Amino acid sequence: MTVALEKPEKSGTAAPVAPVRSPRTVGRRPLLIAAILVLWLALFALLRGKQTLSLAAADLTDLHRWFNDVNDSIGANRDTNPLFLYFFNEIRLVIDTLVTFVRELISQPSDARPLPQIGWLGVVGIAGYVSWAFGNWRVALLAVAGFTFFGLQGLWQESMDTLALTLSSVLVALLFAIPLGVWAGLSDRFHRIMTPFLDFMQTMPTFVYLAPLTLFFLIGGASATIATVIYAAPPAIRITAHAIRSVPETTVEAAESLGATRRQALVKVLLPMSKRTVVMGVNQSIMAALAMVTIAALIDAPGLGKTVVQALQSLDVGTAFNAGLSIVVMAIVLDRVTTAASVRAESARRSQRRLTAWRRPLLGAGAAVTAVLVYLSHTFVWAAEFPGEGGPGSSVASAADSATTWVQDHLSGVTNAFRDVLTNGLLNPFQSLLTDSPWWLVGVVLIALGAVLGGLRAGITTAVCVGLLVGTGMWSDAMTTLASTVVATVLVMLLGVVFGVWMGRSRLVDRMLRPSLDAAQVMPPFVYLVPFLALFGATRFTAIVAAIVYAAPVAMKIIADGVRNVPAATVEAATSAGCNTWQIITKVQLPMARSALTLATNQGLIYVLSMVVVGGLVGAGALGYDVVAGFSQGQLYGKGLAAGLAIVLLGVMFDRITQAAARRSSA
């Protein structure tokens, strides 16, 4: 999740003084953790295999059967229950109408036409014009090239379905998110109320949104859109609130002293001065929506995500790579367009006035050309259907299949050895420790670690989560997922520390690596599975490696910023005292960036947890498999719903412990 950004202190107001912690208290924490782990190992040796709460894949608990009964009851009464007739069904109808309208506009034939209202030529023209109008000509060229690429890949209709769902979801999300963000920016009380809900929404892995929504809105585009709205709204709310709260209060006071009302100050001062940051929030919502739309293919959402899911389930790496590449291109285009829009006003001020004066006539001419392209695509088949049959896409898929075969034939010894060493040396022993220990012993250990790391409140939260995990009946699978998550997070932090310190100490390295890290964060989670499926096959190790690559960029960037923010005077003092580079890193920079390390751990855990669950599609098993099985097998729906709840509980437990630890380390 994203840590809430707080409003700066007013000038002249004394900042609250953090309580001073005793060095003895700080130094005692590692000893307590070591004592807990040693006691756990000793009791594990005595009690191994007892009271593990294991559950076979086909077995159900009373809670799972109750969920199934509720699902059946809702399905039987959907057309007679007033709550569904006048609330849920109406919401689904409105969302379906919006999605159908956008899809018939650019991707699907309507009742009266065998083709969409706007064909490929018109869509490409609109994409280029909008990118130019809100960004610049370079972004416009990128957009035209990107949209043409979808057709060349033979995935034009699938790409337009994905774009239609993304645009529909973002439109609905922003209708709620922008006003709520403005309200949270203006009101401290509302900001405090919203923050826990936003934390919860962003902590919850993407998979978990799907199961309960299908219960109320059925499988299809409506559920996918609503799930995407829920997932995409929090970034826009947070960033909009931060933008409003970051406007200097002296500016607002000056406007009010000139007689501006509260509404005028908002419209004439706060919103214009925060416009750039708000557009960044729109960018983040679009990226979140695109990631969620691809995952929503599991509940029959159309588009590229469905192609990837079907290919992964049949282990067709070539088709999955082809569709995944299109998802990446779409993400890059949408990201660059919205990023350029956020800085266009500033760029325009820096540009030459002569070019600025010509911009409006050129935009008018561009609008006329775009209108002609839209007319042609609406009228003529050659401009409506993308020409060709996707030959380049077939070549890409064939090349990916060939590369996969070569890797499996020539590198399988290396990849399998690496997989076996990590699996047998680290993952299997830790998983055995978690799954073969008595459930109450693991619970006590988790509660104790939560209390030591995060304090009493984190310990209480952990106790509640442990109790609810037992209640879901998914304890054993939750521990399997926990083992994979912790192992992947440890490796993420190792990579994060190595590359983060390197980036934090060298501006050159930062400039070289940051674009790649930004691009990696743009990619939807599904895309990461494709290359590692080729390297390691359909195993849980594939999901773990994909999770590491997915989560490492955010950890690296956070640690790099933390190291860079260590005062230069402190580093210089350590250097003048005779410390070498290794001592400066280990004795000065990393200890002083402790809060950044804890925050990186928090973010790494949440990212890894999301990705390990997605890995259920390629053999990761445990909770991810349970959720996927719940969608595909009706008798396992209740078990899949309980598995989703278990994922939420793991996420909340991780998030609260690491956030509390971050606050304690920075106090």
N, C-alpha and C positions, 0 to 999 in steps of 0.2 A: 504494500500500500504506500501511498504518498503521505509523508509527514505534513501535517497542517502547518501552513505558513501564518505566523502570528503578526498582528499589527504592531508596527514599531512603537516604542515608547514616545510619549510626548516630550518635546524639548523642555528642559527645566524640571522634569519629574525624575526623582531618584529611582533607579532600577532596584528591584528587590535583591537583597543580599542572599546568595546561596549559602545554605548551612555548610560549615566546614566539617569535613569528614576526617576522622582520625586515621592516620596512616596504618595504625594497627588493624582497624576495621577493614581497610582496603586489602592489606596483606593477608588477612585471615580468610578471605573468600576463596582463593585457590586451594587452601588447605581443607576447607570444608567440602569443596567439590571433590577433591581427591578422596577424602574420607568416605563420602557418599558412594563413590564409584567402587572403592575397595570393598565396602560392606555389601554392595550389590553383587559383585563377583563372588564373594564368599557364599552368600545365600543362594545364588544361582547354582553353584556347584552342589549344594545340598538339596535344592527343591526343583531341579530341572525337570520340565515336562509335566508338572502338576498345576492344575487350575489355570490352564492357558486360554480357556474360552474359545478354542478353535471351532470353526464352523465350516462344513463342507460346502462346495460350490452350489449344490442344489438344495441345501438345507435352508429352512426359513424359521425365523423366530415368530413369536406372537405379534411383535411390533410390525414385522414385515407383512404378515398376513393381514393385519389391521390396515396397513397402507394399501394393500391390494383390494381389500373390501371397500375402503373409501374411494379408491379409483373406480371400481366397478359401480358403486352407488352413484357417484357423480356422473358417470357415463350413462347410467339408466335414467337419471333424473335431469339431465342437461336441458331437455326441451320443455320441462314442466316447472322446474324450480325458479321462483321469481328472481333470486339472486343472479342466476345465469341468464334468464330471459331479459332482464332489464339492466344488467350491469356488465358481467363478463362477456356475454355474447355481443353486446353493443360495442364494447371496446374492441373485441376481435373483428367485428364488422367494419368499424371505422379504420382500423389498421390495415385490414385486408383490402379495403377500398383504396387507401393511399398506395399500398405496395402494388396492387394490380394496376392502378393508373400509371405509376412510374415505369413498371415493367412493360406495359403496352406502349408506352411512349418510346422506349429505346431498345427493348429486348425481345418482347413476345408479341405474336400476332393477336389482334383483337377479333371480336365476333364479325366485324364488318370488313376486316382486312386480313389478307394472308401474311402480311408483314407488319412490323412495328410502325408507328406513326412517323418516327424519325429513323432513317437508315444509317448505315455506317458512315457515309460521307458527311451527313449532317451532324452526327455525334462528334466526329473528329473535328469538324469546323467549330462547333460550340466549345469543345474542350480547348482548342487552341485560342479562340477569342477570349474566353473567360480567363484563361491563364495569362494572356497578355494584358487584359484590362486590370486584373487584380495583382499581377506580378510584373513580369517584364518579358521581352522577346525571347530570351534564352529559355525561360520556363515554358513559354508557349511552344517552342520547338521541341522541348522534352515531352510535353503533353501530347503533341501530334505524333511524335515518334512512338511514345508508349502505347497510345490507343491503336495505332497502326500495327504495332507488335502483336496485340491481342488477336487481330484478324489473321496475321501471318502464322500465328501458332495454331490456327484452327479452333480457337476458343472464344470467338467474338460473342456469341450468345451467352455463354457461361460467364464471361467477363462482365457483360452488361447486366446480367441478373445480379451478380455480386455488387456492381456499382449501384444498381437500383435499390437493393436492400440497404446498402451503406448510406446512401443519400436520404432514404426515407427515415432510417433510424436516427441519423444525425439531426435531421430537421425536427423530428418530434423531441429528441433529447434537448436540443437548444431552446425549444419553446418553453421548457421547464427550467433548464439549467441556468440560462442567463438571468432571468428574474430572481431565481433563488440565490445565485451568486451575488447579485447586486444587493439583495436584502441582507445576506450574510456579511457583506462588506460594510453595510451601513449600521448594522445592529450587532453589538457584542453578544447580547443574549441569544439571538437567533444563530449566531456563529457557533456558540457553545452547544446549542441544541443540535445543529446539523452535523457537527464534527464526528460524533460517535456513529451516526448513520453512514456517513461517507467512509469512515474507517472500515465499517462492516462490509459495505458494498465493494470496496476495493480489496479487502482482505480475502473475500470469498473467491475461490478459483472459478474460472469461467464455466467449467463443466456444470457446476452446481446450480447455475441459474436455470438450466434447461429442464430438469425433471419436474420441479413444482409448477413451472409455467405450462408444461404440456397438460398437467392435470386440469388447469382452468381454461386454457386457450387452445387445446388440441395440438397435434403435430402439424407443422407447416410454417408458412411465411409469417403469420401473425405472431406466433410464439417466438420465432427467431427475431423478429423486429423488436418485440417488447423486451426480450432478454438483452438485445443489443442496446436498447435505450437505457436500461438499468445499468449496464456496464459502462456505457459511454458518457453518461451524465456527470458522474463525480469529478472527473478531471476539469470539465468546464466550470462546474460550481466552485471548486477550490480555487482555480486560477483566476476566475472573475472576482471572487471575494478578495483574493490577495491583491489584484490590480486596484480595486476600489480602495482598499485599506492602505495601499502604498502611496496614494496621492498625498503630497505634503499638506498637513493640516493648516499651515499658514496660507496656502493658496485658497483653500475652502473658506477660511475665516476672512480673507480679503474679499472674496466674492459676496459673502454674507454682509460684510460691512458696507458694501456698495448697494445693498438693498435686495440682493437675490434671495428668492424663496428657496426652501429645501429642494423643491422640484427643479427649479432653475439651476441651482448649484449642481444637481445630479446631471441634468441634460447638457448644460453648457460648460461644466468644469470637470466633474469626476469621470463621466463616460468618455469625452474626447481625450483626456489625458491618460486614460487607461486602455485606449482602443488597441494599441499594439499588443499588450499583454492578453487582452481578451481574445484576440485573434489567435494567439498561441494556445489558449484554452480550446478554441475550436479545432485547431490542428490536433491536439491530443485526443479530443473526442473522436475525430475522424479516424485516427490510427487505432484507437480502442474499438471503434465500431467495425472497422475492417477485420481486425483480429477475431472479434466475436462472431461476425457473420460467417467466416470460414468454419469456425468450430460448430456453429449452429446447423451445419450440414447434417449433424447427427440426429436432428429432429426434422429432417427433410427440407431444410432451407435450400433453395436452388442456388446454382452458381458454381464457382471454382472449388469451393470447399467440398461440395458433393463429389466432384471428380477426384479430388485428393483422397477423400475417405474411401471411396470405392477402390482406388488404386492401391492404397495402403492395405486394405483388407485382403486384396488378391495378390499382394506383394509385387505389384507392377511398378517397379521403380521408374521406368521411363515415362509413363503417363503421369505419375505423381510428380516427377521432377518438372515436366512440361507445365502442368497446371500450377505447381508451386512457384515456378519462375514467373508466370503471369501475375500471381498474387503479389510477388515482390515488386514487379514493375508497377503495378497499380498503387501499391503502398508508397513507392518512391515518388511517383507522379503527384499523388494527393498531398504527400508531405511537402514536396518542394513548392507546389502551388500555394498552399496555405502559409508556409514559411515566408515565401516571397511577398504575399499579401500583408503579412505583419510588419514588414520593413519597407513597403513601397513608398509610403508617405515620406519617410526619412530620406530614402534614396532620391525621390523626386526633388526634395529641397536641395540636395547636393548637386543635382544634375544641372546642365546649362539651361538657361531660360529659353533659348531658341528652340531646343528640343521639347521643352515643356509646352511651349506655345503651339507646337504642331501636334501635340498628343491628342487633343480633342477632335480635330478634323480626321486624323488617322483612325481614331476609335470609331468615328461615324462611318468611315469607308469600310472598316473591318466588319462592323455590324451589318452593313449592306451585303458584303460578300458572304458572311455567315448565313444571312437570310436566304440568299440564292442557293447555297449548299443544302440548307434544310429543305427548301422547296424541291430541289432535284432528288434528294433522298426520299422524300415523301411521294414523289410522282413516278420515278423510274426505277425499275427493278435493279439495273446495274449499279445504281447509287444507293440502293437499300440493302442488297445482299453483298457481303464482302466477297470480292472476286477470289477465285482459287479455292482449293480444298485443304488449305493448311499444310502445304508441303514442308515449309520450314519447321513447323511444329513436329511433324512426323520425323524429320531428320534429327531434331533435338532429342525426341524421345528415343529414337534408335541409337543415337550416340550415347545417351545416358544408360541405356540397357547394355551397350557394348562396354562402356566404362565399368559398369557394375560387374559384368562377367569377368573382365580383365582383373579387377580388384579381387574378386573372389578366387580367381585362379592363381594369382601371383602374390597377393598380399594377405591371403587368409591366415598364413602361418603367423605373421606379425600381429595382425588384428586380433586373432583368436588368442594368441599368447598374452597380449595386453589385457584383453577381456578376462581371461581366466585368472591372471595374477590379481587384478583388482577385485574380481568377484570372489575368488577363493580366499584371498588374503585379507580383505577388508569387509566386503559387503556380507558374505555368508556368516562369518562369525558374529558381526554386529546384529544381523537380522535374527540369528539364533538366540542371541542374548535377549532380544526384545520379545520374540514370539514364544520362546520356551521357558521364560521366567513366569512365575505365577502373576496373574494380572494385577493383584493387589501390591506385589512387590514393585513392579514397573510403575504403578500409579504413585506409590509412596516416593519412589526415586524422582519421578517427574515433578511432583509437588515440592519436594525438598529442593531440587535444582531451581525451580521457578522462584521459590522464596529466597534462596541464596543470591541468585542472579538479579532478580527484579524487585525483591522486597515482599512484604506481607501481602499487599494487594495482588501482585502477580501470582503469589502462591495460592491465594484463594481462587483466583480465576482459573488456575491450572487444576485445582481440586474439582471445581464445577465441571470443567471440560472433561476430566478423567471420568467422573461419574456419569456424564451424559454419553461418553464414548462406550462405556460398559452397557448403558441402556440401549444403544443402537443395535447391539448384537454383532457389531463388526469389529470387535477388539483385535482379533488376530490379524485381519486384513489391514486394519489401521496401523498396527505395529510394523507390518511388512512395508507399508507405504512410508511410515516414519523412518525406518531404516534406510530406505533408498533416498529419502529427502535429506537426512542428516549427512549421509556419505557424500551425496552430490554437493551439499552446501559447504562441507569441509573443503572439497576440491575447488569449489568456486572461490572460496576465501583465499586459498593458496594462490590461485591465479590472480585474484583481485589484489592481494598484497604485493605480489611480485611486479605486476604490470602497473598497478596503481602508484606504487612508490616510484617506479621508473618514470611514469608520466608526471608525477608531482614534482620530481626533481629536475626534469628536463623539458623545457618548452618545445624543443624540436621533436622529441618523442611524442609529446602530447599532440602536436599538430599532425604528426604522421598517423597516429593510431585513432584519434578521436573520430575522424570521418567514418572509419570502418566500424567503430563501436556504435555511432549514430545509426548507420545503415543496419547493423545487426538488431538494434532495438526497434527498427521499423518493421522488420519481418514478423508476420503472424506466427504463432507457435507451431502450427502444423508443418510449416516449411522446414523446420529444423529436423524433423524426423526422416525426411527423404534421403539425404546423403548418408546418414548413419545407419539407416536400414540397409543400404548397399554395403556398408563396411562391416557391420556386425550382425546382420540378420535380424530376425524378429525375436528379440529377447528383451528382458528387463534392462540389460546393460545398455541397449540402444536408447531407451528412454532416459537413462541416467546421463549418458554422454550428451544427448540432445539438450537435456535440462541444464547441464553445465555450460554449454555454449550459449544457451538462451539467457542464463542468469548472470554469467560472468561480466558482460559489458557494463551493466548498471553498478556492480560492485567495484569494478575498476575505476569508473568515473567518480564515484563517491569517495573512494579512498584517495584518488589523485587530488581531488579538491581539498580533502582534509589535510593531506601532506603539504599542499601548496599554501594553505592558510596558516601554517605554523610560522610565527613571526621570524623574519629574516635575522633580526637582532639576536634571537635565541640561538639560531644555527651558527651565526658568526661567533657568538660567545663560546659555543662548544668547540668550534674549529680552533679558535685562539687558545683554548685550554688544552689543545693537543689531541682531540678526538679524531679518529680516522672516519672514513665514510661509513663503514659498518656500524661503528659506535654511534655516530650521529643518527643513523636510521633507527637503530634498535633502542637507543637510550633517550633520544630527543624527539624525533619526528613521529614515530609510531605511538609512543606514550601520549604525546600531546594531541594526536589525532584519534584518541581512543573513542570518542563519541562518533566520529565518522566510521570507524571500524565496526562499531556496534550497529549503526544505521545500515551499513553495507550488509551486515549479517542479516538484519531484518528484511531488507529488500531481496537479498539472495534467497532466503528461505521461502518467501512468498512466491517469487518467480519459479523456483525449483518445484515447489509444491504444485503449482499450476501445470508445469510441464510434465512432471512425473505422472500425473493423472492422465494427461493427454496421451502419454505413452502406453496407456491401456490398450490402444489400438494396435500396437506392435509387440505385444507379449509382455508388457510390464506387470500385468496381473494385479492382484490386490484390489484396492478401492477403485482404481481406474477401470479395471475390467468389470467390476460390479456395476458401475454406473452405465457403461456401454451395454452390458448384458440387460440391464433394466429397460433400456430403450428398445432393444431388439426382441426380447422375450417377455411376453405379457405376464407370465407367472412370477417373473423376477422383478417386476416393477417396484414392489415395495422394498425389496432388498437394495435395488439401485438407488431408491430415494433415501434409504437409511445410510447407504455409502456416501451419498452427497452430503448428508448432514454430518457424517464423520469427518469428511474433508473440511467442512466449515469449522468444526471444533478444533481440528489440528491447526488450521490457519489462525484462528483466534488465539489459541494457546501460544503458538510461535510468536505471533505479532505482539501480544501483550508482554510476554517475557522479554523479548528483545527491545521493545520500546522502553519498558521500565528500566532495563539495564542501560540503555542509551542515556536516559535522563539521570540515572545515578552516576554514570561515568563522567557526565558533563557538569555535574553539580559541584 
